[in-house]
Amino acid sequence: MRPTERSFARRIDLTSLQLFVAVCELGSIGRAAEREFIAASAVSKRLSDLEATLETPLLYRHTRGVDLTPAGESLLHHARSVLFSLEKMQAELSEYADGVRGHVRIHANISAIVQFLPEDLGEFSRDHPQVKIDLAEHLSTEIVRAVQEGAADLGICNTGVLGQGHDLQSRPYRRDELVLIVPRGHALARRKSVAFEQTLDFDHVGLHSNSSIYLAMRDAAAAAGRTIRLRIHVTGLDAMCRMIHNGLGVGVMPRRAFELMHGVGNLECVKLADAWAVRDIGLIARDFSTLPLTARLLVDHLRTRAEAAEPALAE
C-alpha cells in the first residue's frame, strides 16, 4: 500500500460511513439520527467532515431530506461493501465463542414471506435462539440488487428475474403456482382451468407494477396482443382479496397464499393453464461458500425444509 493510500484509509471513519449509509437508506438526516440514537447535528457534522475528507459533495440537502450526488452513489456502493465485510469478519470471529451466534439479513418477496418463511424461519429460530434474523419484504428485482450490493446476506425471490450475465449464485427453495382469484359466482368461477388470455376481458386487481407477478402478467398479455384492464394496484395479497370480493376485478396470486388466507371474502381460485404460472422461488447469494456460518446454517435448514416438502426441487 502506498503512503497516500495508508493516509486515506486512516482518514476514513467507520462510524461516519455507517451514518452515511443510514442517511442514504432513510433519505433524511433526522430519521437516521433517530434510528442510530445520535443527535442530528452530530450526524450532519460527521457527513460534512466526510465530504471534506473526500473533497467532494456526497449529498444534495433540501427541505424534504437528502438525495445522493454521483459521488455519493459511488461511496454508498463501497461503504456497503466495507461494512458488509466487517460484519462478516465479526460474525466469523464470534463463531469461536460457545454456541452459534450471528446475524443474518434476508430480503424476500411477498410470495415467500406469506407462503413458506413463517414456518421455516420459526423452526430455525427455535433451534438457534442466539441467531438474529432480519427479514425485509422487497420486490424480486430489488432483492437481486440488494444481494449484489451487500445490503442483504441472502435473497429469496423468483429466480426468473435473474436474467443473463448476473454474478450471483442460486439454490432451489420452493415452487409456487399462480392461480386466478374471482368472486364466487363469477363467470370464470366454475372453470377447472383458464388461460390467462381469457381473463383479459375482465378488470384486474394487480400487485405493484414492478412485482414479478405483475411483470409476468404484463408480458403474457403483450404476447397475446392485448393489455391488462388494470383497475387498481394494491401492495398486499389480503388487500387484493378484499378488492376482488367487493367486485373490483379478478386477480392473480400464489395458490398456497390464497389457501392460507381463505376466508378473506367469498372467493374462488381457478387454475391458470399457462406455463409461466408455475414459478421457482430460489435462494440467492453472492457466494454461498463464503457466507458466515450462521447464514450457511440457515441456507442448509431452508434447503432441508424445501426438499422435505418438494423432493423434485432437490433433483
N, C-alpha and C positions, 0 to 999 in steps of 0.2 A: 504494500500500500504506500503510495506517495505521500509526502508530508502534507500536501494540500488536502488529500483525501482524509488523512487522520484528523486534521483540523476541522474539516466539515463534519465528520462523524461526532466529534466531541461537542460541536455547537448545536447539534440537533437534540432536542429534549423530548424524551419519550412521552412524558405527561402531556406536553403540548401537542404531540402527534395524536394521542388518544382524544384530547379535547377537540382537535380539528376534525377528526373522523366523526365524533358525536355531533358537532355542529352541522357537518355535511348531511348526516343521516336525518337529523331533525329539522334542518332548514332554519334554525334560529339559535342565536347565542343564548337567549334567555332559557329556552327549553333544554338546551344542552347543559347549561349551568344547573338547572333544577334536577336533571337526571343524574349528573355527576356530583351533586352536593357541594357546589362551589359557587362563589359569588360571580354574577355575570360580569362585573368589572374585571375580575381576575382572569376569566376566560378571554375577554376582549384583549387584555394586556398580553396574555400569552400568544394569542393569534397575531397581534401586532409585532411582537418580538420575533415570531416565526417568520413573518413576512420580511422583517428587517434582516434576519439571518440569511434568508434565501434571496434577498434583494429583488423581490418581485411580488406584486399583489396576488393574493390567493382567493379573495372573496370580494364580491360586489355587495356592499351593505346598503340596505334600503329599509323603509319603514315596516315592510311585511316580513323581513327576515334577511336571509343572505342567499346569494347564488354563487356558484363556482366560476372563477376565471379559467381560461385554458390551463394555466399553470396549476391552479387548484385541482382541476380534474386529474392532471398527471400525478400530483402529490397524493391525492386520495387513493389512487391505484397503488402507489408504492407504500403508503402508510399502512394500508390494509394488509399488504403482503408482509411488511415488517412486523406488525402486531400479531398477525397470524402465526408467524414463525416463533415469536416469543411465547405465545400461548401454547404452541405445540411443544416447545422446549420445557416450559413449566409443567405441562401435563405429563410428559415423558419422565421428568425427574421425580414428579410426585408418585409415580408408579413404584418407586423404590420403598415408599412407606408401606406400612401394614395395610392390607386391603387394597382394593381397586378404587381409586378416586379419580375424578376428572370432570370435564365439562364438554358436552357435545352440542354443537349448534346445527340445527336441522331446519332447512326450508322445504316445505312440502306443499303440493297443490291440494285444492279443496277435496278432490276425489279420494286421495289417500287419507286425508285427515278425517273425513266423515266415515269412510268405509272400513279402514283397516288399523290405523295407528292407535286409537284409544286402547284396544285390547293388547296390541303388540308392545306398545311402549309401557303400558301398565304392568305387564308381566316382567319386562326388563327392569323397571324401577323397583319392583318388589324383590327381585334377585340381586340388584345392585343399588341399594338405597343411597350410597355415597356418591353416585354419579348424577350430576346435574344435567338435565336435558332442556335446552332452549329450543322450542318449536315455534316457527312462524309460518303463517299461511301466505303463499305468493302464487302468482301465475307461473306456469311451467317455463315460459321464456325468461322470466325474472330469476327463477331458481337456477337455470343454467348460468346466467351471468353472475349470480352471487357466488356460486361454487368456483367459477373461473377466477373471480377476483379475490377469493379467500374470505368473503363475508359469511360463508357457511362451510362447515366441515363436510356435510352430507346433504345431498339433494334427493328428493323423492318426487318424481314427476312423470308425465307422459313422455316416453323416450322418442316418440315420433317428432318432437321438436328439436332434437339434437342436430339433425341435418348432416351435411358433409363437412369434412375439414375441421371438426371440433377436436380439442385436445383433452377431452375428459374420458374417464373410464366409467363403464356402466355395468351393473349386475341386475339380473331379473329379480323382481319383487312380487308383484301381483298382476292380475289381469282383470280388467273390468269391462262390462258390457253396457253400452249406452242403449237406452230404451226411450220410446216416446211416451210422454205423460199427457193424458187427456182427461177431461171431466167425465164422470160416469154418465153414460147416455150419449156421449159424443158419437158422431158418425163413424169414427175410426175405432171406437172402444171395443167392438165385437170382433175385430180382425185378429187373427193369430199372429200375423206379422205384416209389416208395411214397409215399402221402400220410402226412403226419406223424401224423394222427389214428390211422392203423393201427399206429403204433409205441407207442401209449399202453397197449396190452395187455401191454407188457413193462416190466421195470425199466429205469431210465435212470441213466447216469453223467453228471452235469452239471457245467458250469463254475460259477464264482462266481454267487451268486443275483442280483447286480446287473449281471452281464455282459450285453451287448446280445444275445448268442446265447440265453442262458437266458431273458431277458425276452421275446424273440420266441417261444420255445417255450412259455412260460407263457401268453402271450396267445393263441396258436393252440389250445392245449389248452382254455382258457376258452371260446373261440369255439365249440368243438365240445361244450361242456358237460361236459368231462372234466377230470381233473387228471393231472399227471405223477407216475408212480410213481418218484420220485427216491430212489435207493438210496444215492447217495454224491455229495458235492461234491468237485471237485478244482480246483486253481489253474492247471494247465498241460495242454497238449494231449498231451504224451508220457505224463503220468500217466493221462489219460483212456484212451489206447490200451492201456496195461498193465492197467488195471482191466477193460476190455472183454474183452481177451484172456483174462483169468482168470475170465470168466463172471459178472461182477458187474452186467451190464446192457448196453444199447446206448447210443450217444451221437451227438451232432450236432457236427460241426466243419467248417471250410472244406476243400473238396476238395484244393486245392493243398497245404495244410498236411499233410494226410494223405499225399499223394503224396511230399512231401519227407521224411516220417518213415517211409516204407514200410519194413517190416522190424521195426517195433516190434510184435511179436505176429503171430499168424495171423489176419488181419482182412480184411474186405471192405468196400467202400463202395457204398452204394446211393443213387441219385439221389432227392432229395426233390421231389415234384411240386408243392409249394406255392409260390406266387409270392413269398412272403417269404424263401424260401431263397436268392434272388439279391439280394445287397446291394451298395450303393455305399459304398466307403471314400473319404472325401474329406480334403482339406487344409483346415484352418480357421485363421483368424487374426482378430484384432480389425480390422485394416485392412491388406491386403496391400501397398497403395501406400506405407505409412509404415514398413514393415519395414526394418531395416538392410540394406545392400547384400548382405552375406553371406547373410542369410536369404532375400532375394529371389533370389539366385543359386541357392540350394538349391531353392526352390519351382520355378523355371524348369527345373532339372535333373530334379526328380521328375515334373513335368508332361511333359517331353520323353520320359522313360523310359516313362511310362504310355501316352502317345499311340502310341509305337512298339509297345508290347505289345498295347494295346487301342484301336485307332483310333476305335471307336464312342464312346468317352468324350470325344473332342475335339469331337464334333458339338454 
